[in-house]
Amino acid sequence: MSMLSAARRLAGKIAVVTGGLSGIGAAVAERLLAEGAYVVAADVSAPDRVPQNGAAVLDGIEPVRLDVAEEASVAECMAAVVARHGRLDILINSAGIGRDIPFLDTLAAEFDRMIAVNLRGTFLVGQAAARHMVEGGGGAIVNIASVAGVRGSRGRAAYGASKGGVITLSQVMAVELAGYGIRVNVIAPGPIETPLVAAIHGEAIRRDWLRQVPMRRYGMPEEIAGVAAFLCSDDASFVTGHVLAADGGFQACGISMP
């Protein structure tokens, strides 16, 4: 554990991490826990029900079922968290789906599903959480977007549109929620070693990424988690509406590297 983790910057905070049982979300949940937060991992793969006598806490992280694309599921989940813990201080919107599909081959249903989970889900969870944060006097929200939402690339019509929408949505949230003491920021990861990336990045795609990322490697979920912990902490108390690229220098590289 790093010295920053040992500092427990988030001691006593109640945090919700969507998509918190796998990939970047799981790494973020573990990092927030290490920094002192009580973490609810809200994930569509979590059990349907929590025991009546208390949460089913696994290694200090409470798994709760949430379908971010379903308004009723979102409202129920956020209300249950606040009812059990009294407040909500931190939200990480990490739940998402992705697939590379050529623009001309993208079906409307595929486009709609990507928007529903990645963009609509961020809106629904962010709005529900922010309402509770307003009542509680403030909080911090971090939305996970992607460099695909900043720069166009092949096969990313649906995914890139959804993540670009997350960035703009987050900036609007930051402006409108600042007066309530709620900070909203965005992390735009580059290629990260997650199960989702492993499933959609074949050998040719990996070779192209490694050629264009100045650091010549994929990032690790824990590296995104460290950025999220910073943005949620008081170390970032004057940071809101910011898009932080954690991409190994990809966006800084205007011309493809040899």
C-alpha positions in Angstrom: 0.0 0.0 0.0 1.3 3.5 -0.9 1.9 6.3 1.6 -1.1 8.0 0.2 -3.3 5.0 0.9 -2.0 4.8 4.5 -3.1 8.5 5.0 -6.7 7.3 4.9 -7.9 10.5 3.3 -11.4 9.3 3.1 -11.9 8.1 6.7 -15.6 7.9 7.6 -16.9 8.6 4.1 -19.8 6.6 2.6 -19.0 5.8 -1.0 -20.9 4.1 -3.8 -19.0 2.6 -6.8 -21.1 1.4 -9.7 -19.7 -1.5 -11.5 -17.8 -2.1 -8.3 -17.3 -5.8 -8.6 -15.0 -6.0 -11.6 -12.4 -4.1 -13.6 -11.8 -0.5 -12.8 -14.8 -0.3 -10.5 -13.4 -3.1 -8.3 -10.0 -1.5 -8.1 -11.6 1.8 -7.1 -13.7 0.1 -4.5 -10.6 -1.5 -2.9 -8.7 1.8 -3.0 -11.4 3.8 -1.4 -11.7 1.1 1.3 -8.0 1.3 1.9 -8.3 5.1 2.3 -10.9 4.7 5.0 -14.2 4.9 3.2 -17.1 2.5 3.7 -17.8 1.2 0.2 -20.9 0.0 -1.5 -20.2 -1.9 -4.7 -23.3 -1.4 -6.7 -23.2 -3.8 -9.6 -25.7 -5.7 -11.8 -23.9 -8.9 -10.9 -24.4 -8.5 -7.1 -27.0 -10.6 -5.2 -30.6 -9.6 -5.6 -31.2 -9.3 -1.9 -29.2 -8.2 1.1 -29.9 -10.2 4.4 -32.5 -8.5 6.6 -30.1 -8.5 9.6 -27.4 -6.5 7.8 -25.4 -6.1 4.6 -23.5 -9.0 3.1 -20.1 -7.4 3.4 -17.2 -9.0 1.6 -13.8 -7.9 2.7 -15.2 -4.6 3.9 -17.1 -3.9 0.7 -20.8 -4.2 0.6 -22.2 -5.6 -2.7 -25.6 -4.3 -3.7 -27.5 -5.1 -6.9 -28.0 -2.2 -9.3 -29.0 -1.9 -13.0 -27.8 1.6 -13.8 -30.0 1.8 -16.9 -33.2 1.2 -14.9 -34.6 4.3 -13.1 -36.4 2.3 -10.5 -33.4 0.2 -9.6 -31.3 3.4 -9.3 -33.8 5.2 -7.0 -34.2 2.1 -4.8 -30.4 1.5 -4.5 -29.5 5.1 -3.6 -32.4 5.4 -1.1 -31.4 2.1 0.5 -27.7 3.2 0.9 -28.8 6.5 2.6 -31.3 4.7 4.8 -28.7 2.2 6.0 -25.8 4.6 6.4 -27.3 8.0 7.0 -25.7 9.8 4.1 -23.8 9.5 0.8 -20.5 11.3 0.4 -18.8 9.8 -2.7 -20.1 8.4 -6.0 -17.9 6.8 -8.6 -19.8 6.0 -11.8 -17.8 3.2 -13.3 -20.4 0.8 -14.6 -20.2 0.5 -18.4 -20.2 -1.7 -21.5 -18.1 -1.5 -24.6 -17.7 -3.0 -28.0 -15.9 -2.0 -31.2 -18.4 -2.0 -34.1 -17.8 -0.2 -37.5 -20.1 2.7 -37.9 -21.9 1.3 -40.9 -22.5 -2.0 -39.1 -23.8 -0.5 -35.8 -27.3 -1.5 -35.2 -29.7 1.0 -33.6 -30.3 -1.5 -30.8 -26.6 -1.7 -30.1 -26.2 2.0 -30.1 -29.2 2.5 -27.8 -27.9 -0.1 -25.3 -24.5 1.6 -25.1 -26.1 4.9 -24.5 -28.5 3.4 -22.0 -25.8 1.9 -19.8 -22.9 4.3 -20.2 -24.6 7.7 -20.6 -28.2 7.3 -19.3 -26.8 5.2 -16.4 -24.4 8.0 -15.4 -27.2 10.5 -15.6 -29.6 8.5 -13.5 -27.2 7.5 -10.8 -25.6 10.9 -10.7 -28.9 12.7 -10.3 -30.2 10.3 -7.6 -26.9 10.5 -5.7 -26.6 14.3 -6.0 -30.1 14.8 -4.6 -29.0 12.9 -1.4 -25.7 14.8 -1.4 -27.6 18.1 -1.5 -29.6 17.1 1.6 -26.3 16.0 3.2 -24.4 19.2 2.5 -22.1 18.2 -0.3 -20.1 15.4 -1.8 -17.8 14.3 -4.6 -18.8 12.5 -7.9 -16.3 11.0 -10.3 -17.6 9.8 -13.7 -15.5 7.3 -15.7 -15.4 8.3 -19.3 -12.7 7.3 -21.9 -10.3 8.8 -24.3 -12.7 7.5 -26.9 -15.1 10.3 -25.7 -12.4 12.9 -26.6 -10.9 11.6 -29.8 -12.6 9.7 -32.6 -11.4 6.2 -33.5 -12.6 3.3 -35.6 -15.4 1.2 -34.2 -16.3 3.7 -31.5 -19.5 5.3 -32.9 -21.7 4.0 -30.1 -19.1 3.8 -27.3 -17.4 7.1 -28.2 -20.7 8.9 -28.4 -21.7 7.6 -25.0 -18.4 8.5 -23.3 -18.4 12.0 -25.0 -21.8 12.5 -23.6 -20.5 11.5 -20.1 -17.9 14.2 -20.3 -20.3 17.0 -21.3 -22.9 15.8 -18.8 -20.3 15.9 -16.1 -19.2 19.4 -16.9 -22.9 20.6 -16.7 -23.2 18.7 -13.4 -20.1 20.4 -12.0 -21.4 23.9 -12.9 -24.9 23.3 -11.5 -23.9 21.4 -8.4 -21.0 23.6 -7.2 -23.3 25.8 -5.2 -24.4 22.8 -3.2 -20.8 21.8 -2.2 -20.7 18.9 -4.7 -17.7 18.5 -6.9 -18.0 16.5 -10.2 -15.0 15.4 -12.2 -14.2 12.9 -15.0 -11.5 10.4 -15.5 -10.8 9.5 -19.2 -8.8 6.3 -19.2 -6.7 5.1 -22.1 -6.2 1.4 -22.6 -6.5 -0.4 -19.2 -6.0 -4.1 -18.5 -9.6 -5.1 -17.6 -11.7 -8.1 -18.4 -13.7 -5.9 -20.8 -10.6 -4.8 -22.7 -9.3 -8.4 -22.8 -12.5 -9.4 -24.5 -12.5 -6.8 -27.2 -8.8 -6.0 -27.8 -7.3 -8.5 -30.2 -3.7 -8.7 -31.1 -3.9 -6.1 -33.8 -5.7 -3.6 -31.6 -3.3 -4.0 -28.8 -0.4 -3.5 -31.2 -1.9 -0.3 -32.4 -2.5 1.0 -28.9 1.0 0.2 -27.8 2.4 2.1 -30.9 0.4 5.2 -30.0 0.8 5.3 -26.2 4.1 7.1 -25.3 4.5 5.0 -22.2 4.3 1.9 -24.4 2.0 -0.1 -22.1 -1.6 -0.6 -21.0 -2.5 0.9 -17.7 -3.7 -1.1 -14.7 -7.0 -0.6 -12.9 -5.2 0.3 -9.7 -3.7 3.3 -11.5 -7.2 4.6 -12.3 -8.2 3.9 -8.7 -5.5 6.2 -7.4 -6.7 9.0 -9.6 -10.3 8.5 -8.4 -9.2 8.5 -4.7 -7.4 11.8 -5.3 -10.4 13.4 -6.9 -12.7 12.3 -4.1 -10.4 13.6 -1.4 -9.9 17.1 0.1 -6.6 17.2 -1.8 -8.8 18.0 -4.8 -11.1 20.4 -2.9 -10.8 23.1 -5.6 -11.0 20.8 -8.5 -14.4 20.4 -10.3 -15.5 20.1 -13.9 -12.1 18.7 -14.8 -11.4 15.9 -17.3 -8.3 14.0 -16.2 -6.8 11.8 -18.8 -5.1 8.7 -17.4 -3.8 7.4 -20.7 0.0 7.0 -20.7 0.3 10.2 -22.8 -2.0 9.1 -25.6 -3.9 12.5 -25.9 -0.6 14.4 -25.8 0.6 12.5 -28.9 -0.7 14.4 -31.9 1.0 12.3 -34.5 1.1 8.5 -34.3 4.4 7.4 -32.9 6.6 5.1 -34.9 
